[in-house]
Amino acid sequence: MKKAIIFGYTMDMGGAERALLNIINVLKKHYQIDLVLLKKTGVLINEIPKEVNVKSIRQDNFFSTFHYIFFRYVPFIRKRIINNLTKEHYALAIAFMEGRAATWLIDMKQSCKKVAWIHNDVSKFNIGISDKEIKKTYSKLDNIIIVSKHSQKTFCEKYHISKEKTQVIYNLIDEDAILKNANNQQITKNKFTFINVAKMRPQKRHDRLIDAVKILKDKGYDFELWLVGNGELEEQIKAQVKSLKLEDTVKLLGLITNPYPYIKTADYFVMSSDHEGYPLSLLEALLLKTPVITTNVSGAKEILEDDKYGIICDIDTNSLANAMERVLNNENIKYIKENLKNYKGSNKEIIKQLFKLFKINSK
């Protein structure tokens, strides 16, 4: 069996990391896979298939700190370490995370098919290496896969990379597992419920969502918001909820490894981000027939087919509050739930694209 190597960072709970697992599950039947992580950590580590060989660049010991500093800041040392990790012959090399991981592909001495993914809207997101290095690195790759049409446009324009070198392939979700896991637990709700499932970090703008809830509560609406997730801003979010006296409305549920019963139970999934690449949480909600409210981030219009499966609002607090108010008032949006009855997901077409990219015989 041919060998493939995939570069990532960690296996924390995130959309790109979950998409990586799904790519691995597609490729493992056709390639023997080595997965090289910057650090072997994260709640999704245990979901990596057992047949995948996982390597870690950074170790948990005193000397690893100095090792990592040299690896990060001294190109010669970095190339040496990468080549030590990639001595075997590979037919395929993938950088599934943008930025530094793509440079590791170029560091490899051996010649093979080299493919890198872009998961974010680079007009709003710094991928961690200089513009000069981005142009130099990505121009040397065989394929650049970008997860939405909007992100493709901003990437090519910002870095003056030919559109022909790129291809849009939407990220996979594990549709069968999501549908199965959604029925693993019975969740009850007492009133109209919004849900948000996201890592608590700046781009997700939980503060905007909580401010929108405050606007609606002050108008007299009775509802709940479930927040699923944890992260660097968790304490700040808790403090905001307390200061606005929203403890009875905003329920902080923490990190839940199987959020799907909650998403299925909620009335609407709501996303308040400043930017995204191709938000998988929206796909998961639609698969569970839960309609969506989202800010107008990259990928939203493609996923919702404009307003077929949900409401897209401007990226500001008042617009988000207005969209939520429309839902609470049930303002002529029954067509969204009707449309969702016929939503069947998109994995089959995505897998066809991946098979073509990797020259895999689908028979």
URPEMO-V334151 format. One record per backbone hydrogen bond with DSSP energy under -0.5 kcal/mol. CO is the residue of the C=O (numbers start at 0). NH is the residue of the N-H. If there is no record, write none. Layout:
CO | NH
CO | NH
This chain:
1 | 31
2 | 90
2 | 91
3 | 33
4 | 93
5 | 35
6 | 95
6 | 96
7 | 37
8 | 38
9 | 8
10 | 43
11 | 13
13 | 17
14 | 18
15 | 19
16 | 20
17 | 21
18 | 22
19 | 23
20 | 24
21 | 25
22 | 26
23 | 27
25 | 28
26 | 29
26 | 30
30 | 32
31 | 3
32 | 52
33 | 5
33 | 35
34 | 36
34 | 54
35 | 7
36 | 56
37 | 57
38 | 40
40 | 10
41 | 44
43 | 46
44 | 47
48 | 51
51 | 53
52 | 34
52 | 54
54 | 36
57 | 39
58 | 60
60 | 63
60 | 64
61 | 64
61 | 65
62 | 66
63 | 67
64 | 68
65 | 69
66 | 70
67 | 71
68 | 72
69 | 73
72 | 74
73 | 77
74 | 78
75 | 79
76 | 80
77 | 81
78 | 82
79 | 83
80 | 84
81 | 85
83 | 86
87 | 89
90 | 112
91 | 4
92 | 114
93 | 6
93 | 95
94 | 116
97 | 100
98 | 101
98 | 102
99 | 102
99 | 103
100 | 104
101 | 104
101 | 105
102 | 106
103 | 107
104 | 107
109 | 111
112 | 92
113 | 141
113 | 142
114 | 94
115 | 144
117 | 146
119 | 121
120 | 123
120 | 124
124 | 126
129 | 133
130 | 134
131 | 135
132 | 136
133 | 137
134 | 138
136 | 139
137 | 140
142 | 115
142 | 144
143 | 145
143 | 166
144 | 117
145 | 168
147 | 151
148 | 152
149 | 153
150 | 154
151 | 155
152 | 156
153 | 157
154 | 158
155 | 159
155 | 160
161 | 164
162 | 165
164 | 143
166 | 145
166 | 168
172 | 174
173 | 177
174 | 178
175 | 179
176 | 180
177 | 181
179 | 182
180 | 183
184 | 186
191 | 223
192 | 266
192 | 267
193 | 225
194 | 269
195 | 197
195 | 227
198 | 200
199 | 232
200 | 203
200 | 204
201 | 204
202 | 273
202 | 274
204 | 207
204 | 208
205 | 209
206 | 210
207 | 211
208 | 212
209 | 213
210 | 214
211 | 215
212 | 216
213 | 217
214 | 218
215 | 220
216 | 219
220 | 222
223 | 193
224 | 226
224 | 250
225 | 195
225 | 227
226 | 228
226 | 252
226 | 253
227 | 197
229 | 199
230 | 233
232 | 236
233 | 237
234 | 238
235 | 239
236 | 240
237 | 241
238 | 242
239 | 243
240 | 245
241 | 244
245 | 248
245 | 249
248 | 224
248 | 250
249 | 251
250 | 226
250 | 252
253 | 228
258 | 261
258 | 262
259 | 263
260 | 264
261 | 265
266 | 290
267 | 194
268 | 292
270 | 294
277 | 279
278 | 281
278 | 282
279 | 283
280 | 284
281 | 285
282 | 286
283 | 287
284 | 289
285 | 288
288 | 290
290 | 268
291 | 310
292 | 270
293 | 312
294 | 296
296 | 299
297 | 278
298 | 302
299 | 303
300 | 304
300 | 305
303 | 307
303 | 308
304 | 306
304 | 307
308 | 291
310 | 293
310 | 312
312 | 295
313 | 315
315 | 319
316 | 320
317 | 321
318 | 322
319 | 323
320 | 324
321 | 325
322 | 326
323 | 327
324 | 328
325 | 330
326 | 329
329 | 331
332 | 335
332 | 336
333 | 337
334 | 338
335 | 339
336 | 340
337 | 340
338 | 341
339 | 342
345 | 349
346 | 350
347 | 351
348 | 352
349 | 353
350 | 354
351 | 355
352 | 356
353 | 357
354 | 359
355 | 358
359 | 361
